Amino acid sequence: MKINSLELENFGRFREKEIHLTDGINLIYGKNESGKSTVHTFLKGMLFGMARGRGRAAASDRFSRYEPWENPTCYAGKLHFQCGGKNFCLERHFDKYAKGASLFCEDDGEELSLEHGDLEMLLGGIRESDYENTVSIGQLKAAVGTSLAAELKDYAANYYAAGTSEIRIEKAKEALKERKKELERDMKKEEAKKQTQRERIEQEASYIWRDMRRLEKELSEVKEEGDVCKRKLGEKEEEVRCRIEEEEQKGRFDNWRIHPLEIVSMFGAVILSFLLFSRPLNFLVVVVVALAEGLYIWNCLKDGKRKKAEALQKEEKELCELKETLQRHTWALEKRKEDYREKQVQYENLQEQAEELESAGEEYQRYEKRHRALDLAAETICILSGEMQSRLGRDLNERVSDILKQITGGKYEKVWTDEELNIHVLGGGRRIPLYQLSKGTIEQIYLSLRLAAAEILYEERMPLVLDDTFAYYDDSRLKNTLAFLADYPAQIIILTCHNREEETMSGLGIPFRKIELV
């Protein structure tokens, strides 16, 4: 990619400002507060857009900081660039009233769609964070962010494994992690559901268990009452049987027995009648007395039979009542036995359900299987990512070492970076950690790392933007760096408030285009 020109229609301090660039090195010179950082921000805003922040942050964000000084409602610009042998024009309006962007090919007039990712395709898929960590260096911001490490991991795992960098390993790992979280949430829901069922079963089982204990107590009481009733019935039956046998043994004439006093009184009455009355009256009295005595004896016999019948009837009634009571106890006992058996079956069924809940169900087993599969996938990705990253690490370290060696004139021979881009260098035959180096050397190491990462990550060469990047460089390192950049196969944009870069390049005979901001 090559930038042909910038049109700052209304951006920051600039209005209707055009900056034309060329191949190779472009030196944009300006004193402090002349707008160099504005130009740098404009370029990034055109490539990736720029939106107003929310809340308190909106007062000091990049959008507000570079709002036009005049007529802020017109906040816009154009970027003319070349990519893939064709010329394009990108136009953006940043203000909220006319916010929008358009992209078209200046060669054939074809209009492209930013919504469908045509600009990202032209830029080779570079993201804003990647841009800031590689080819765009702000003032005193040579150090790279952690997102570059993740980008390199993605690139390593995908490019070396599949020959493409389209897939994002970090995103894949995040997706797996999120899927695991969802699965774990589902497993927790399933476990909570099982726990609810378990509590319900335990509660029902406790109710049934209490009912069984109550029925057992009632069974014992009814059985005892039945035994008592059986015993009474047996005694009563024996008593009735003995009485019947006794009556049979007495015979049928036992009821005819007359009391001796009755006989004496009867004879006394006869004798008295003969003594007191004369004939024939005495005979009449005897007859009357005999009739009275006969009637009396007949009544006595009748009353005796009635009393015996009543006594027997009463005993038979008591016997029937005892039999009915025993039958009721028998029915009650059988009913409680049946209720107990029913409760026992219910209790056993609940116990079986509880045991089934304790063992992993089919759904839970599927969850566990999928969870293991996700763990295996994440582990495989990590292993492959680590292997591929080792290969990338070697390539990256070799390229960083080569660039740093040229910039430092061979003082530092080798650079090591780990997967988190922690850096060590080899100089003078010893390994030196980064914190022991000077600020200028650290800036040069980060520049080397950025350039090497950009070469590895992006097929499309992006313009290298350096905003007062060489403030800590000594003259020798500056010469070496500018000589290296003169052969760098991409467009270079240097923004500076010093004359050192111009004088050095002029002294080395390096061609460049100078643009002065006033």
C-alpha positions as CSV (number, residue, x, y, z in Angstrom):
1,M,0.0,0.0,0.0
2,K,1.2,3.5,-0.8
3,I,-0.5,6.8,0.3
4,N,-0.7,9.3,-2.6
5,S,-2.2,12.2,-0.7
6,L,-4.0,13.4,2.4
7,E,-6.8,15.9,2.3
8,L,-7.6,17.3,5.7
9,E,-10.8,19.1,4.7
10,N,-11.6,20.1,8.3
11,F,-9.6,18.3,11.0
12,G,-8.0,19.8,14.1
13,R,-6.2,23.0,13.2
14,F,-6.2,22.2,9.5
15,R,-8.7,23.3,7.0
16,E,-8.5,22.5,3.2
17,K,-5.0,21.1,3.8
18,E,-3.5,18.8,1.2
19,I,-0.3,16.7,1.8
20,H,1.1,14.8,-1.2
21,L,3.4,11.9,-0.6
22,T,5.7,9.8,-2.8
23,D,7.5,6.5,-2.7
24,G,10.4,6.0,-0.3
25,I,10.9,8.4,2.5
26,N,8.6,11.3,3.1
27,L,9.8,13.8,5.8
28,I,7.1,15.9,7.3
29,Y,8.7,18.7,9.3
30,G,7.1,21.1,11.6
31,K,7.8,22.9,14.8
32,N,6.0,22.1,18.1
33,E,2.2,22.5,17.8
34,S,2.4,22.7,14.0
35,G,0.1,19.7,13.6
36,K,2.4,16.7,13.1
37,S,0.4,14.5,15.6
38,T,-2.7,15.8,13.9
39,V,-1.5,14.4,10.6
40,H,-0.6,11.1,12.2
41,T,-4.0,10.9,13.9
42,F,-5.8,11.8,10.7
43,L,-4.1,9.0,8.8
44,K,-5.1,6.5,11.4
45,G,-8.7,7.9,11.7
46,M,-9.1,7.6,7.9
47,L,-7.9,4.0,7.8
48,F,-9.9,2.7,10.8
49,G,-12.5,5.4,11.7
50,M,-12.9,7.5,14.8
51,A,-16.0,7.7,17.0
52,R,-16.8,9.9,20.0
53,G,-16.5,8.4,23.4
54,R,-19.3,8.2,25.9
55,G,-19.8,9.9,29.2
56,R,-16.9,11.8,30.8
57,A,-14.4,10.1,28.5
58,A,-15.9,12.0,25.6
59,A,-14.4,15.3,26.9
60,S,-10.8,14.2,26.4
61,D,-10.9,11.4,23.8
62,R,-9.2,11.4,20.4
63,F,-12.4,12.5,18.7
64,S,-12.9,15.6,20.8
65,R,-9.2,16.4,20.9
66,Y,-9.0,16.7,17.1
67,E,-12.4,18.3,16.4
68,P,-12.1,21.2,13.9
69,W,-11.2,24.5,15.4
70,E,-13.5,26.2,13.0
71,N,-16.9,24.9,12.0
72,P,-16.9,21.6,14.1
73,T,-20.0,20.4,12.4
74,C,-17.9,19.7,9.3
75,Y,-15.4,17.1,10.5
76,A,-14.1,15.3,7.4
77,G,-11.2,14.4,5.1
78,K,-10.1,12.2,2.2
79,L,-7.3,9.7,1.7
80,H,-6.0,8.8,-1.7
81,F,-3.9,5.6,-1.8
82,Q,-2.7,2.9,-4.1
83,C,-3.2,-0.8,-3.5
84,G,-2.8,-3.8,-5.8
85,G,-1.8,-1.5,-8.7
86,K,-5.1,0.5,-8.4
87,N,-5.8,4.0,-7.0
88,F,-8.5,4.5,-4.5
89,C,-10.2,7.4,-2.7
90,L,-11.5,7.0,0.9
91,E,-13.7,9.7,2.2
92,R,-14.9,10.0,5.8
93,H,-17.2,12.3,7.7
94,F,-16.7,12.1,11.5
95,D,-19.3,14.5,12.8
96,K,-22.6,13.1,14.1
97,Y,-24.7,14.9,11.5
98,A,-23.1,13.7,8.4
99,K,-21.2,10.7,9.8
100,G,-20.3,8.1,7.1
101,A,-17.7,6.9,4.8
102,S,-17.3,6.0,1.1
103,L,-14.6,4.2,-0.9
104,F,-14.2,4.0,-4.7
105,C,-11.6,3.1,-7.3
106,E,-10.3,6.2,-9.0
107,D,-9.2,4.2,-12.1
108,D,-12.6,2.7,-13.1
109,G,-15.1,4.5,-10.8
110,E,-16.2,1.3,-9.0
111,E,-17.7,1.9,-5.6
112,L,-16.7,-0.4,-2.8
113,S,-18.5,-1.3,0.4
114,L,-17.0,-0.6,3.8
115,E,-19.8,-2.4,5.4
116,H,-18.9,-5.6,3.6
117,G,-15.2,-5.4,4.5
118,D,-13.8,-4.1,1.2
119,L,-11.4,-1.7,3.0
120,E,-10.2,-4.4,5.3
121,M,-9.5,-6.6,2.3
122,L,-7.4,-3.9,0.7
123,L,-5.5,-3.4,3.9
124,G,-4.7,-7.1,4.2
125,G,-6.9,-7.6,7.2
126,I,-4.8,-5.4,9.5
127,R,-6.7,-4.2,12.6
128,E,-6.2,-0.9,14.4
129,S,-4.4,-2.5,17.4
130,D,-2.1,-4.3,15.0
131,Y,-1.4,-1.1,13.1
132,E,-0.5,0.8,16.3
133,N,1.8,-2.1,17.4
134,T,3.7,-2.4,14.1
135,V,3.9,0.3,11.4
136,S,2.5,3.2,13.3
137,I,4.8,4.6,16.0
138,G,3.5,7.6,18.0
139,Q,5.7,10.0,20.0
140,L,7.7,8.1,22.6
141,K,5.5,5.0,22.0
142,A,7.9,2.6,20.4
143,A,7.0,-0.2,23.0
144,V,4.5,-2.7,21.7
145,G,1.3,-3.8,23.4
146,T,0.3,-7.2,24.5
147,S,-2.2,-7.6,21.6
148,L,0.8,-8.0,19.2
149,A,1.9,-11.1,21.1
150,A,-1.6,-12.5,20.6
151,E,-1.6,-11.6,16.9
152,L,1.7,-13.3,16.4
153,K,0.4,-16.4,18.2
154,D,-2.6,-16.5,15.9
155,Y,-0.4,-16.0,12.8
156,A,2.0,-18.7,13.9
157,A,-0.6,-21.4,14.7
158,N,-2.6,-20.7,11.5
159,Y,0.0,-19.9,8.9
160,Y,2.4,-22.7,9.7
161,A,-0.3,-25.2,10.3
162,A,-2.7,-24.3,7.4
163,G,-0.7,-22.0,5.2
164,T,-3.1,-19.1,5.9
165,S,-3.5,-16.4,8.6
166,E,-7.2,-16.0,8.1
167,I,-8.2,-18.0,11.2
168,R,-7.7,-16.4,14.6
169,I,-6.4,-18.9,17.1
170,E,-6.9,-16.6,20.0
171,K,-10.5,-16.1,18.9
172,A,-10.9,-19.9,18.5
173,K,-9.5,-20.4,22.1
174,E,-11.9,-17.7,23.4
175,A,-14.7,-19.4,21.5
176,L,-13.8,-22.7,23.1
177,K,-13.5,-21.1,26.5
178,E,-16.9,-19.4,26.1
179,R,-18.4,-22.7,24.9
180,K,-17.0,-24.4,27.9
181,K,-18.6,-21.8,30.1
182,E,-21.9,-22.3,28.4
183,L,-21.6,-26.1,28.8
184,E,-20.6,-25.7,32.5
185,R,-23.7,-23.5,33.0
186,D,-25.8,-26.2,31.3
187,M,-24.2,-28.8,33.6
188,K,-24.9,-26.7,36.6
189,K,-28.5,-26.2,35.5
190,E,-28.8,-30.0,35.0
191,E,-27.2,-30.6,38.5
192,A,-29.6,-28.0,40.0
193,K,-32.5,-29.8,38.3
194,K,-31.3,-33.1,39.7
195,Q,-30.9,-31.5,43.2
196,T,-34.4,-30.2,43.0
197,Q,-35.7,-33.7,42.0
198,R,-33.5,-35.2,44.8
199,E,-35.0,-32.9,47.4
200,R,-38.5,-33.6,46.2
201,I,-37.9,-37.4,46.3
202,E,-36.3,-37.1,49.8
203,Q,-39.3,-35.0,51.0
204,E,-41.9,-37.5,49.6
205,A,-39.9,-40.4,51.0
206,S,-39.9,-38.8,54.4
207,Y,-43.6,-38.3,54.3
208,I,-44.1,-41.9,53.2
209,W,-41.7,-43.2,55.8
210,R,-43.7,-41.3,58.5
211,D,-46.9,-42.8,57.1
212,M,-45.3,-46.3,57.3
213,R,-44.3,-45.8,60.9
214,R,-47.9,-44.6,61.7
215,L,-49.4,-47.6,59.9
216,E,-47.0,-50.0,61.7
217,K,-48.2,-48.5,65.0
218,E,-51.8,-48.8,64.0
219,L,-51.3,-52.4,62.8
220,S,-49.8,-53.3,66.2
221,E,-52.7,-51.6,68.0
222,V,-55.4,-53.2,65.8
223,K,-53.7,-56.6,66.1
224,E,-53.7,-56.3,69.9
225,E,-57.3,-55.2,70.0
226,G,-58.2,-58.2,67.6
227,D,-56.3,-60.6,69.9
228,V,-58.3,-59.3,72.9
229,C,-61.5,-59.6,71.0
230,K,-60.6,-63.2,69.9
231,R,-59.9,-64.1,73.5
232,K,-63.2,-62.6,74.8
233,L,-65.1,-64.3,71.9
234,G,-63.5,-67.6,72.8
235,E,-64.3,-67.2,76.4
236,K,-67.9,-66.3,75.6
237,E,-68.3,-69.2,73.2
238,E,-67.0,-71.5,75.9
239,E,-69.3,-70.0,78.5
240,V,-72.4,-70.5,76.2
241,R,-71.3,-74.0,75.2
242,C,-71.0,-74.9,78.9
243,R,-74.4,-73.4,79.7
244,I,-76.0,-75.3,76.9
245,E,-74.4,-78.5,78.1
246,E,-75.5,-77.8,81.6
247,E,-79.1,-77.3,80.6
248,E,-79.0,-80.4,78.6
249,Q,-77.7,-82.4,81.6
250,K,-80.5,-81.0,83.8
251,G,-83.2,-82.5,81.6
252,R,-86.6,-81.3,80.5
253,F,-88.3,-81.8,84.0
254,D,-85.9,-79.5,85.9
255,N,-88.2,-76.6,85.2
256,W,-91.1,-78.4,87.0
257,R,-89.4,-78.3,90.5
258,I,-91.6,-76.6,93.2
259,H,-90.3,-75.0,96.4
260,P,-91.0,-77.1,99.6
261,L,-92.7,-74.1,101.2
262,E,-95.0,-73.9,98.3
263,I,-96.0,-77.6,98.9
264,V,-96.3,-77.0,102.7
265,S,-98.4,-73.9,102.1
266,M,-100.6,-75.8,99.6
267,F,-101.2,-78.7,102.1
268,G,-101.7,-76.2,105.0
269,A,-104.4,-74.5,103.0
270,V,-106.2,-77.7,102.4
271,I,-106.0,-78.8,106.1
272,L,-107.2,-75.3,107.2
273,S,-110.1,-75.5,104.8
274,F,-111.2,-78.8,106.3
275,L,-110.8,-77.4,109.8
276,L,-112.4,-74.1,109.3
277,F,-115.1,-74.9,106.9
278,S,-117.8,-77.5,106.9
279,R,-119.0,-79.6,104.1
280,P,-119.5,-78.9,101.2
281,L,-117.9,-75.5,101.6
282,N,-114.5,-77.0,102.5
283,F,-114.4,-78.9,99.3
284,L,-115.1,-75.8,97.4
285,V,-112.3,-74.0,99.2
286,V,-109.9,-76.9,98.5
287,V,-110.8,-76.7,94.8
288,V,-110.2,-72.9,94.8
289,V,-106.9,-73.2,96.6
290,A,-105.8,-76.0,94.3
291,L,-106.7,-73.9,91.3
292,A,-104.9,-70.9,92.7
293,E,-101.8,-73.1,93.5
294,G,-101.9,-74.6,90.0
295,L,-102.2,-71.2,88.4
296,Y,-99.3,-69.9,90.5
297,I,-97.1,-72.9,89.7
298,W,-97.9,-72.5,86.0
299,N,-96.9,-68.8,86.1
300,C,-93.7,-69.7,87.8
301,L,-92.9,-72.3,85.2
302,K,-93.7,-69.8,82.4
303,D,-91.6,-67.1,84.0
304,G,-88.7,-69.4,84.5
305,K,-88.7,-70.4,80.8
306,R,-88.9,-66.7,79.8
307,K,-86.0,-65.7,82.0
308,K,-83.9,-68.6,80.6
309,A,-84.8,-67.6,77.0
310,E,-83.9,-64.0,77.8
311,A,-80.6,-65.0,79.4
312,L,-79.8,-67.2,76.4
313,Q,-80.8,-64.4,73.9
314,K,-78.6,-61.9,75.8
315,E,-75.6,-64.2,75.6
316,E,-76.2,-64.9,71.9
317,K,-76.4,-61.1,71.3
318,E,-73.1,-60.5,73.2
319,L,-71.6,-63.3,71.2
320,C,-72.7,-61.7,67.9
321,E,-71.4,-58.3,69.0
322,L,-68.1,-59.9,69.8
323,K,-68.0,-61.6,66.4
324,E,-68.9,-58.3,64.6
325,T,-66.2,-56.5,66.6
326,L,-63.7,-59.2,65.6
327,Q,-64.7,-58.9,62.0
328,R,-64.2,-55.1,62.1
329,H,-60.8,-55.5,63.5
330,T,-60.0,-58.1,60.9
331,W,-61.1,-55.7,58.1
332,A,-59.2,-52.8,59.7
333,L,-56.1,-55.0,60.0
334,E,-56.3,-56.1,56.3
335,K,-56.9,-52.4,55.2
336,R,-53.8,-51.2,57.1
337,K,-51.7,-54.1,55.8
338,E,-52.8,-53.1,52.2
339,D,-52.0,-49.4,52.9
340,Y,-48.7,-50.4,54.4
341,R,-47.8,-52.5,51.3
342,E,-48.8,-49.6,49.0
343,K,-46.6,-47.2,51.0
344,Q,-43.8,-49.6,51.0
345,V,-43.9,-49.9,47.2
346,Q,-44.0,-46.1,46.9
347,Y,-41.0,-45.8,49.2
348,E,-39.0,-48.4,47.3
349,N,-39.9,-46.7,44.0
350,L,-38.6,-43.4,45.4
351,Q,-35.4,-45.1,46.6
352,E,-34.9,-46.4,43.1
353,Q,-35.4,-42.9,41.6
354,A,-32.9,-41.5,44.1
355,E,-30.4,-44.2,43.1
356,E,-30.9,-43.3,39.4
357,L,-30.3,-39.7,40.1
358,E,-27.1,-40.5,41.9
359,S,-25.8,-42.2,38.8
360,A,-25.0,-39.9,35.8
361,G,-27.9,-39.7,33.4
362,E,-27.6,-39.9,29.6
363,E,-27.9,-36.1,29.3
364,Y,-25.3,-35.5,31.9
365,Q,-23.0,-38.0,30.3
366,R,-23.3,-36.1,27.0
367,Y,-22.4,-32.9,28.8
368,E,-19.3,-34.6,30.3
369,K,-18.4,-36.0,26.9
370,R,-18.7,-32.6,25.2
371,H,-16.7,-31.0,28.0
372,R,-13.9,-33.5,27.6
373,A,-14.0,-32.9,23.8
374,L,-13.7,-29.1,24.4
375,D,-10.8,-29.6,26.8
376,L,-9.1,-31.8,24.2
377,A,-9.7,-29.3,21.5
378,A,-8.3,-26.5,23.6
379,E,-5.3,-28.6,24.6
380,T,-4.6,-29.5,21.0
381,I,-4.8,-25.9,19.9
382,C,-2.4,-24.9,22.7
383,I,0.0,-27.7,21.7
384,L,-0.1,-26.8,18.0
385,S,0.0,-23.1,18.7
386,G,3.1,-23.6,20.9
387,E,4.8,-25.7,18.2
388,M,4.0,-23.3,15.5
389,Q,4.9,-20.3,17.6
390,S,8.3,-21.8,18.3
391,R,8.9,-21.9,14.5
392,L,7.6,-18.3,14.2
393,G,9.7,-17.3,17.2
394,R,12.9,-18.5,15.5
395,D,12.0,-16.6,12.3
396,L,11.0,-13.5,14.3
397,N,14.1,-13.5,16.4
398,E,16.3,-13.9,13.4
399,R,14.7,-11.0,11.6
400,V,14.7,-8.7,14.7
401,S,18.4,-9.6,15.3
402,D,19.2,-8.8,11.7
403,I,17.5,-5.4,11.8
404,L,18.9,-4.5,15.2
405,K,22.4,-5.5,14.1
406,Q,22.2,-3.1,11.2
407,I,20.8,-0.3,13.3
408,T,23.4,-0.7,16.1
409,G,26.4,-1.3,13.8
410,G,26.8,-4.9,15.0
411,K,27.0,-4.1,18.7
412,Y,24.1,-6.4,19.5
413,E,24.3,-9.6,17.6
414,K,21.1,-11.5,18.6
415,V,17.7,-10.8,20.1
416,W,15.4,-13.3,21.9
417,T,11.7,-12.8,22.4
418,D,9.4,-15.2,24.2
419,E,5.7,-15.8,23.5
420,E,4.8,-12.7,25.5
421,L,7.4,-10.7,23.7
422,N,9.7,-10.3,26.7
423,I,13.1,-9.4,25.2
424,H,16.7,-10.3,25.9
425,V,19.7,-9.3,23.7
426,L,23.2,-10.7,23.2
427,G,26.0,-8.2,23.2
428,G,29.7,-8.6,23.9
429,G,29.2,-12.3,24.3
430,R,26.8,-12.0,27.2
431,R,23.0,-12.0,27.6
432,I,21.6,-8.7,28.6
433,P,18.0,-8.2,29.9
434,L,16.1,-5.3,28.5
435,Y,16.0,-3.2,31.7
436,Q,19.8,-2.9,31.6
437,L,19.9,-1.2,28.3
438,S,19.7,2.5,27.5
439,K,16.4,4.2,26.5
440,G,17.7,4.7,22.9
441,T,18.7,1.0,22.5
442,I,15.3,-0.1,23.9
443,E,13.6,2.2,21.3
444,Q,15.7,0.7,18.6
445,I,14.9,-2.9,19.7
446,Y,11.2,-2.1,19.6
447,L,11.5,-0.6,16.2
448,S,13.3,-3.7,15.0
449,L,10.5,-5.9,16.6
450,R,7.8,-3.8,15.0
451,L,9.4,-4.0,11.5
452,A,10.0,-7.7,11.8
453,A,6.5,-8.4,13.0
454,A,5.0,-6.3,10.1
455,E,7.1,-8.2,7.6
456,I,5.8,-11.5,9.0
457,L,2.2,-10.6,9.6
458,Y,1.2,-8.6,6.5
459,E,1.4,-9.6,2.9
460,E,0.5,-6.0,1.9
461,R,3.3,-3.7,2.8
462,M,1.8,-0.9,4.9
463,P,3.4,2.6,5.1
464,L,5.7,3.0,8.1
465,V,4.7,6.1,10.1
466,L,7.3,7.4,12.6
467,D,6.3,10.3,14.8
468,D,9.4,11.8,16.5
469,T,10.7,8.2,16.9
470,F,14.4,9.1,16.9
471,A,14.5,11.4,19.9
472,Y,16.7,9.0,21.9
473,Y,18.9,7.9,19.0
474,D,22.5,9.1,18.9
475,D,24.0,10.3,15.6
476,S,25.5,6.9,14.8
477,R,22.4,4.9,15.4
478,L,20.3,7.5,13.5
479,K,22.5,7.2,10.5
480,N,22.3,3.4,10.6
481,T,18.5,3.5,11.0
482,L,17.9,5.9,8.2
483,A,20.3,3.9,5.9
484,F,18.3,0.8,6.7
485,L,15.0,2.6,6.1
486,A,16.3,3.9,2.7
487,D,16.3,0.3,1.5
488,Y,13.1,-0.7,3.3
489,P,10.5,-2.0,0.8
490,A,7.6,0.2,1.9
491,Q,6.7,3.9,2.0
492,I,8.2,5.7,5.0
493,I,6.5,8.8,6.6
494,I,8.7,10.5,9.2
495,L,7.1,13.3,11.3
496,T,9.7,15.4,13.2
497,C,10.4,18.7,14.7
498,H,14.1,18.3,14.4
499,N,16.5,18.9,11.5
500,R,18.7,15.9,12.4
501,E,16.8,13.5,10.1
502,E,17.0,15.9,7.1
503,E,20.7,16.7,7.6
504,T,21.6,13.0,8.1
505,M,19.8,11.8,5.0
506,S,21.3,14.7,3.0
507,G,24.7,13.7,4.3
508,L,24.2,10.1,3.4
509,G,22.7,10.9,0.0
510,I,19.4,9.3,0.8
511,P,16.5,10.6,-1.4
512,F,13.5,11.9,0.4
513,R,10.5,14.2,-0.1
514,K,10.2,17.0,2.5
515,I,6.8,18.5,3.4
516,E,6.9,21.4,5.8
517,L,3.9,22.2,8.1
518,V,3.4,25.9,8.8
